[in-house]
Amino acid sequence: MDVLLILCLSLPMLYSIYVLSKLLIINRRGKSCYMLAYECFMPPEDTKLDTDSCTRIVMRNRNLGLEEYRFLLKTIVNSGIGENTYCPRIVLDGREECPTLKDIHDEIDEIMFQTLDNLFKNTGISPSDVDVLVVNVSLFSPSPSLTSRIVNRYKMRENVKSFNLSGMGCSASVVAIDLVQQIFKSYTNSIAVVVSTEDLGAHWYCGRDKMMMLSNCLFRSGGCSMLFTNKPSMKNRAILKLKHMQRTQYGADDEAYSCCIQVEDEQGHSGFRLTKSLVKSAAQALTVNLQEMAPKILPLWERVRFFLVCVRKSIKKGETLRVFEILLGNKNKTKKGSLMNNVLGGGGLNFKAGIEHFCVHPGGRAVIDGVGKGMRLNEYDLEPARMALHRWGNTSAGGLWYVLGYMEAKKRLKKGDRILMISLGAGFKCNNCVWEVMKDLSDQNVWKDSIDSYPPASLANPFKDKYNWINDEDLSFVRFDYTKFSLG
């Protein structure tokens, strides 16, 4: 009798636990963030920019002196950027000094609408099915917003949730994805579109400030549109699943804040100024970010190994506690100096223990080299970023997706693989995320016309010998008469 009574009392409780567990599982599934597709921008062939063309554009700026010209030309030749990148039409037309509002809209419209048209066409998703729309752009912030421009073009629903982000720099697309992820926690069974675009033409002309012109020698036309969902019913269509997101804002550091900043020169020309502290600030922000992300993505045995290595190397007195904090994911800011080397260098964490692919922001050769050295990545790991930089240049926030496209075109991405996306941007920000590959991927996407020629035998610029005179220090005293100078 007692046993029967216990069973009678237990069954309702067990059933309640079962129902509650089921509801929790369903609720959690509804908050997952799946990527269904992405479309990178393929610029028109008549907007290609090789080294000779870029040099001619620089020479049009009569405000430059010989030293500024040599500096910029040396940057172009040694940047790691190839001969098949693209730039805005107004630059090729020689109108970068006075772009109109229509010029900027035309540049951005071409990126947004080409990628969105392809995205809706290839996925079969209708614009009216979109519940969330996020657009990120470096600087341009018109009214009505770019999101309103898209809503109007595709006649989206009145209740679509739209967000327009600007000023987020090269890491903006990851910021936009984080926004979508947060929205998905409150709105289930939703579809979201993220558009990452640029407005390079409006800020190409930069007077005589060589550090402002430097950014224009590296940045190129590019962008991407992405489709996300948290619908469990669409899980089988997903190509990627967002596993972890980590955002770091290092703007409290004055040097980091000003290392990549929009300013005006003495003549009132607006542009981006890059300083020599950029690589240092990037390393610091990346270290802080990975300190917090490591416990979430690395297996326990790797964290134990890291701790033992640190102990064996006799960590300086007072830093032992910090090692425990790293292993436990403490969110306090990492100290500069030796601890950074412990996290990323020397006997640092081996991120390959939890990650198969590294999608590094193709912001420049120095950035790729620095991340590779710090995280002890080999040339196979860095190849996608180097090739994306060579083929497309620094396409700002859209750059990560050209890197991902290379991995997919080379058939590297297999079901169950994990991808670490590393994005760095003005602010200074480091925003990283980890994706799980949901199926074997092999679409050649925007790389279809060039993937067979990559990687090339050499990444050396073919014009390096032609412009070898830029390294001649004896020219420092020379003054140029630009009216008589010709590139031939």
PyMOL commands that set and color helices and strands:
alter all, ss='L'
color gray80, all
select helices_A, chain A and resi 2-29+45-47+51-59+66-77+89-92+101-123+127-129+146-154+169-184+200-203+210-218+232-237+254-257+278-297+300-312+320-328+338-344+351-353+365-374+379-392+396-409+445-447+451-453+468-471+473-477+482-484
alter helices_A, ss='H'
color red, helices_A
select strands_A, chain A and resi 34-40+48-49+85-86+132-137+161-166+191-197+224-229+240-249+260-264+270-274+357-360+418-425+429-437
alter strands_A, ss='S'
color yellow, strands_A
deselect
rebuild
show_as cartoon
